Amino acid sequence: MGYRKKTPVNGHMRNYMWIFLVICMALFDMQPSVLVDAKHQNRECYSAIYSFGDSLADTGNLLISGAQQFGPISELPYGQTYFNKPTGRCSNGRLIVDFIAQAYGFQFLPPFLDKHADFSNGANFAVAGATAMDASFFEERHIEPIFTNFSLDTQIEWFKTFKENYCYGTPDCADHFENALFLIGEIGGNDYNYPFAQGRSLEEVSTFVPLIVQKIKGAIEELIDEGAKKFFVQGNLPIGCSPFYLTTQQTNSSADLDHMGCLVKFNNFSQYSNLHIRNMLLDVQGKHQNISIIYADYFSAALKVLSNPKQYGLQRNVLRVCCGRGGKYNFSPPTSCSPNVSSCLNPEQYFNWDGVHLTETAYRTIAKMFVDGKFTTPKICRQKVHSK
């Protein structure tokens, strides 16, 4: 199978290592009907899974592209919990995309840039640091640096190339993609992280939201034109609860924080963005009656866990970082999670991994909610479990 030439990552970004954490952004028993070993599951719902997004979904594309020059994800403790080695995932273990794949009987989705992978069950086009908008959008607004040049447009072009190769000599190609699940997002978070990290105001960044959501809409419609009919679109996390925002946007006023200690105005911003996403999806659904679009409320699912840490086996101080150093939240930029920074001994009791990204525990908990039909509209397909 042929592939597009890899796009190089700008070398001058080395001076901005700490921004990596901004952009790159299982505890209780799982029911056997939700997360089971792939080899024991029949695929009654989907023929394959294709994923698009940023560091919350990347399973190795940035690493393969040369990320070892840029950040710590190429080294332990990243990947320590499940894989026992770094895989390019911005966490200590598995991500939501991994748990969803397992729930539907698939192996972990290989990154598209892995030329030696088996893509028969799907592929992952997500790239850590990716934005919905192209680099020119940020350059025109003097928002620099941009960590990668792998935008959502790039990922869609990768998919088109992938599909062309996959369909060559394959008579049932159309059926394959019509019955595949397309995971969109989380994407767009970095479009906000960049300007916020550089001190841009909420008022200014709020004006970006309609443009970013329109870009996501365009990507979905392109995939529809390519034959996709089943979508699972994730909204944005509550960034006001992110240790990065809590540290860099810190306030001395208790009125700026909610009962959990999260920044109210930044969580309101996340809700504003998610409202635009939901309205956009309703518009797309209205124009394409023959497709299925599921909205996954990442924001509410995360808040459910954060507001009930004991219920999910998490430590009481749920906003503290597992792998970090210093400060109220064990997070103090430019120091970031790396081999030189000790990670906690009990990551299964933490929600946040490195200040921006979540732990495997958090991702597994939220994935279970989604697959169980919680915080999704409408509910995702549920398939029967076949005994071992």
N, C-alpha and C positions, 0 to 999 in steps of 0.2 A: 504494500500500500504506500502511495506517495504522500508526502507532506509538504506544507509550505515551509519556506526557509524561516528559521527562527529570527525574530526581531531582537536586535541587541539591546541590552539595558544600558542606559547612559552611565558612563564611568564616573562622572563628576558627582554622582549622588553619594559617594562614600562620605563626603563631609556632612551628610545629613542623616547619619545612622539612626539617631534617636527617633526621627520621624517615622522610622519603620514600624514602630509599635502602634502608631496612630493608624497607619494605612493598612498594614497586613491584616486590622481589627477582626447515673447508672447505679445510681446509688441504691435505689430500692429495687425489689425484685420485679423483673419484667414478665408480663404474661406471655406464655408461649405463642399466643396468637399475634404478638406484636413484633418481638425481636427473636428470631430463631436462626439457627445455622442454615446458611444458604443451601447446602446440599440436601437438606431435608424439607425443602419448601417447593411446591409447585407454583409456577408463575401464572396465576389465573387472572391477574389484573393488568400487567404491563409486559410488553415484549422486551423492553430495555429501558435504561434510564440515561438521560443526557443532562448534564449539569452546567450552569453558567453562573458566574459570580465573582467574588473576591476572596479574601483570606478566610472567611467563614466557611468556604466550600472547597478551596484549592487543596487537591490531594497530591500535588507535586509539580505543577507546571512551572511555577516561579523557580523552584529549586533546580529543575532541569535546565531552565533558561540561563542559569548562572548566578543564582541567588547567593551562593557561598561567598561572593564578594561583598554582599550587602548586609546580611543580617544573620542572626543566630539560629534561624530555623534549620540550618544545615548541620547543627550540632545538638547533642544532648544538653539540657534535659528535654528538648522538644522530642516528642515521640516516645518518651520513656515508659509510659504507663502500659500501653497495649503492644506497640510494635517493638519496643526495646531498642529503637534506633530512630534517628530523624528521617522522616519521609517527605518533608515539605509541608506537612500540616502545621498550622500555627496553633498548636495545642500540645498537651501532654499525651494525647491519644486520638481517639476517633472523633469525627465530626458528625453533624446531623446527616449529611449526605451519605456517610458510611452506614449509619444506623437505618436509614430509609432503604438503602440498597439491601442490607441484610434482611430487613423485614419482608421484602418482596422476593427473596430467593436469589439475589445476585451477589457475586463477589464484589469487592470494593471497586469503584469505578477507576480505571486507570487514567492518568493525566494524558491529554491529547499529545503532548510533546514527547511522550515515551514511544519511540519508534518500534520498540520490540514488544509492546503490550498486546494482549488479546482484547479486541474491542467488540467482540461478538455480542456482549450484553450491555453495551453502552460506552460512554466516554465522558470525561470531565474536562470542560473547557475553561473552568474558573481559574483565575490567577490572583494570587495574593497581591494586594496593592492596586487592583484594577479599579477603574472608574467607569461610570456609565458614559460620561462625556469624553470626547477625544481631548488630547493634550492641548489642542488649539484653543479650546474653551477656557482653559485656565491661563494660558499664555496671554490671551487677549485681555484678561482681567488682572494680569500681573500677579498671578498666584503660582508661585514656584517654590521649591522644585516639585516635580511630579515623579513619584517613585518608580513607576513603570510606564511603558507605553503600550500596555496591553489593555485597551479599552473594551467595552462591550461590543463595539463594532468589530474589533479584531476577533473576538470570540465567535461572533456570528459568521465571519468569513472563514474561520477555522472549521466551523461546523459544515458549511457549504462544501468545502474541500473534502472533508471527511465523508459526507454523504455521497458525493460524486464517486469517490473511490469505493465506498461500501456497496453502492448500487450497481457498479460495473459487473455485468453478468449475473445479477441477482434478480430473478423474476418476481419475488415477493417483497421487493424493496419498499414499495408504497405501503403495504400492510404493516411492515415492521415499524416504520416511523409513525404511522397513524395510531398504532397501539403502544407507542413508547411514552414514558412519562418525562416531561421536560421540566426540570427544576430551575427556576429563575430566581436567583438571589440566594442570599441577600446581595443586592447590588445598589449602588448609589451612596452608600455610607461614606466611602472615601471621598466622594465629590463634596461632602460636607466637612469631613475631617481635615482635608487640606486647608481650606480657608479658615476654619476655626483655629487650627494650629498656628496660623499666621496672624491671628488677632482680628480677623474680620468679624463684623458685628452680626448679631442674629438677624437684624433687619435686612442687611445686604444678602446674607446667605439664604434667607427665606425667599428672595426673588429668584434663586436658582431652582427651587423645587419644581415648578411647572415645567421647566426646560428639561430637567433630569428625568422626570416621570414621563415626559413625552418621548425621550430617547428610549426608555425601557419599553414603552408602548410600541415604538417602531421596531424594536428587536423582536418582540412577540409576534408582530404582524409579519415580519420577514420569515420567522419560523413557521407560521401558519402557511405562508406561500410555499414553503419547502415541504409541506405535508404534515406538520405537527398538529395534533388535535387535543392533546391532554397536557395541561399545564398545572404546575404547583408553584405559585409565586409567593415568596416570602417578603414580608415587610421589614422595616428597620428595627433594631434593638432600642431599648430606652437608654440613649447615650448619657442621659443625666445620671445614670447609675454606674457609668464606666469610671474606674479609678483614674484613667487618664484625664477625663474631663473634670472629675472631682479634684484632681491635683492641679491641673493647669488653669482651670477656671474657678479656683477656690474662692470662697466668699466668707466674710466675717459675720454675715447676717443669717441668723437661724430662719428668718422668714423666706430665705431663698431655697431652703431645703424642705423636702416632704418628710413624712413620718419615718421613712426608711433611711433618710439621710441623703437622698438623691437630689440633684439640681432640678428644680421645678421647671425653669424656663427651657432647659435643654430637653427634658422629657416632653414638654409641650411642643417643642420643635419636631421631635420624632413623631409625635401623634399627627402633627400637621402634614408631615411628609407622607405618613401612612394613609391619611385620609385621601390625599391626592392619588396615591397608588390604587386604593380601593375604588375610587370613582373612575379611574382610568380603566380598570379591569371590567367594571360594569359596562363601560362604553364598548370595549372590545367584544365582550360577550354578546352585547346587543346586536353587533354587526355580524357576528359569526355564530349562528345558532347551532351549528353542527360541531362545535368544539366544547371542551370542558375546561373551566378555569377554577382552580381552588386557591383561595387566598389563605395563607398561613400567617396568623397574627403573632409574629415573633415578639412584639412588644409586650402583649398581655401575658403570653406564656412565660416570658422571662420575669415579669413582675410577680406572677403567681409564685414562682420559686423564691424570688428575693424577699417577698413579704411573709413567706412561711418556711424559713430555712430549716427549722427543726423537723418539720414534716418530711422533708426530703433528705434528712441526714446530714445537713450542712452545719458548719460552725455558726455560732450566733452572730459574730462580726462578719457578715456575709459579703461585705464590700471589700474586704482585704484580699490582696493578691497572693497567690501561691508562690510564684516565682518572681521575686523582685527584691528590692532593698530600700529601706528607709521610708520615713514619712508615716502619716496616719494610716495610709492604705498599703504599706509595704511596697510603695511604688514611688520612685523619685527620678524622673527624666533628668539627664540623658542616660542614667544607668538603666539597663534593660535586662530581661531574662537572657542568660547566656551560661556557658560552662563556668564562668567566673562568679556567677550569682547563685547562691543556694536556693533550691526550690524546697517547698514544704515537704515534710515527711508523709503527710496524709492528704494528697491532692483530691482524694475521693470526698473530702469534707469541704472542698472549696468550690465556689461558683466561678471565680475569675482566675485565669491562668497567669497572664503576663501583664495585666493592666488594661488590655484592649480585648484580647480574645478569651474565650471561655474554656473551662476544663472539660475533659471527656465526660465527667459526671453531669455537668450542666447540659452539654449537648445531648447526652443520652436521655436525660429527663425530659427535655423539650421535644426530642424526636418521638418519644413514647406518647407524649400528649398529642402530637400531630397525627401519628398513625392510629391512635385511639379515637380520632375524630374531634379532639378538643382543640379549641382555638383555630379551627379551620372552617372555611365557608366556601362551598358545602364540604361535607366530610369526604375524606379520601377513600378510595376503594379498599374494602377489606376482603381478604381472601381466606379460604378455609385452610386450616393447618392439617397436614397429613402426618400421622404418627411415624416415628422412626422405625 
